[in-house]
Amino acid sequence: MNTIHIHPLTADTFAPFGDVIDTAGAPDKMINQGLCGRFHDRAGLDFIDGGKAGISLFQAELRKLPLKLDMMERHPLGSQAFLPMSMDGFLVVVAPDAGGRPGAPLAFRTAPGQGVNYHRNVWHGVLAPLSGSGLFAVIDRIGEGDNLQEHWFDQPYMLEG
């Protein structure tokens, strides 16, 4: 079984796969009588074939490391953003496309307060909170069409902290 080591999530390392959603840097604008910083337009939503943006809540079971990675998925019709509803980090696994299947996976641990937006058609692992409530707001494409492709590995990977 191949081992994948988990790295901290940064905007630069994650850029080929999507957007890091966080409050890095100064707010773009102060609102609400100067009592609230707006960190504006932190992720680009991308939906095709008549889909629309929807906000859902996902309640995921907590996972423990080491974690076996035996499947990855992607969404060819729309991007998908995950925003934890607690200040707990979670595990993010992505892979480049290699001829219609995932290439070598990369694993990241988010910092408290970070979320991610997977670009349309990016291979990624399943939602894997490591602590906290496991509750996430998810913004993704709602609409007709087959927006889920799964790939099961012949040889699983082991994710280690």
N, C-alpha and C positions, 0 to 999 in steps of 0.2 A: 504494500500500500504506500503510495506517495504521500509525503508530508508537506503541508503548506503552513508557513509561519505567518502569523497575523501581525500587521503593521498599523500604526496610527493612521487615521484617515486625514488626508490633506486635499485641498482643492486641486493642487498641481498633479498629484499622483492619480486622482480620481477623474480628471478631466476627460480622458478618452471614453469614459463609460457614462458620465453624467455630471450632475451638479451637486456640490456640497451646499446644504442649506444651513446657514448659521448666522451668528451676529458678529462675524469678524469685521474689524475696522469700526470706524465711527458710523453712526446712523446716517442714512441719506437725507433724512429730514426729521425735524422734531415736530410732533403733533400734540393734540390734546393739551393745549395751553402750556406746551413745553415740558410736559411730564411723561412723554412717551416717544421713544426713538423708533422711527420706521426704517427698517432695513429692506429696501424696496427691490422687487423683481429679482429674487435670489435664484430662480430656476425657470427654465423655458419649457412650457408644456407643448407637446407635439402629438397631435391626433390626426389620423387620416381616415378616409372612407366614411365620412359622415358622423364620426363619433363626437361626443361632447365631454367636457370635464365634469367629473363627479367627485364628491367627497364621501368617503366611507370610513368606518371605524373597523379596525382589525384587532382582535384579542388573541395574541399569540402566546403559546406556552413558553416558559423560560427554558433555555438550553444550557448545557454544561460543556465545558472543554475538557478533554479533547472531543471534537465533534466530527462524525463521519459525513463527508460530502459525497453523496451518491447520485445526485440529480441537480440539474440547473434548468432554468426556464428563461424564456424571453417573450416579449410582447411586441409583435410586428406592427400593430396598428396604433400604438400609443405609448407615450412615456408613462412612468409610474413613480410617484413621490411618496416617501415614507417619513412621517414626522412623529417621533415618540411623544407621547403625552405625559412624560415624566422627564426628569433630568438624568436619565440613565442611558449609558451607551449601549450599542448593540453591534452585532457582527454583520459585516457587509462582505459578500463574496461576489466577484465579477470575473468575467473572462472575455477575451477578444473572440470574435467569430473566426473559425477555422474551417471554411468550406461548408457552412451550414450546421456546424456543431461547435460546442465550446472549445477554445484553445486552453492553454495552461491557466488555471484559476489563480486569482490574487485575492488575498483576504485582508480586511481592514477592520479595526475597532473604532467606532465613532467616539468622540469625546462627549461629555454631557452637553446637551443643548444642540447637537448636530443632527440633521436629517439628511437624506439623500434623495435625488431625483435621477432615476435610471433613464437614460435616453431610450428612445424607441428602438427596439430590436437588439438591445444589449443583453447578453447572457448574464444571469445573476442567480445567486442562491436564494433559498426561501428565507422568510422573515425569521430572524434568530436573535431575540433579546436575551442578554446574558444576566440581567438583573432588572429589578423594578417591577412594574405592573404588567408589562407586555402589551399595553394599549397604545395603538398607533392611529393617527389620522392618515389616510391614504388618499391621494389625489391621482386619479387615473381616468382612462378612457371608458366611457359608458356608451354602448352602442352595439349594433349588429356586427356579425363577422367573427372569425376565429382569431382571437387575440392572445392565444396561449400556445406556445410550443415548449415541450419538455424534452430534455435529453438525459438519459440514464447512462452513467459511466459503467463500462465493463469492469474497470478497476477503480474502486472508490478512492477518494483522497481523505487524509486525516488532517483536520485543522487543529493546530496547537498554538496556545498563547505564548 
